[in-house]
C-alpha cells in the first residue's frame, strides 16, 4: 500500500481462525486514487476467490483505505 500512497504508515492485522487466516492492511488516504495499470485490487480479489476465500477493499469511515481477505488454510488450528 505504501507503494501507491504518499502516506508513511501502514497497519497490518493477521489473525488465525479455525481453517483460515484473516489479513487486513490499511493506510491513510493521502490523495485521489489513480489507475496503476496493474492487476491491483481486481487481481487480489480474483486470487482470494480462486482459493475459496473472501476479499474486500475500499475506503473506511475514518479516512483510510483498507484491503481485507480471509484465506482458507485447509485445516483447523
Secondary structure, DSSP 8 states (H G I E B T S, - for coil): -GGG-S-S--EEEEEEETTEEEEEEEEE--S-----SS-HHHHHHHHHHHTT-EEEEEE-TTSEEEEEEEEE-SS--
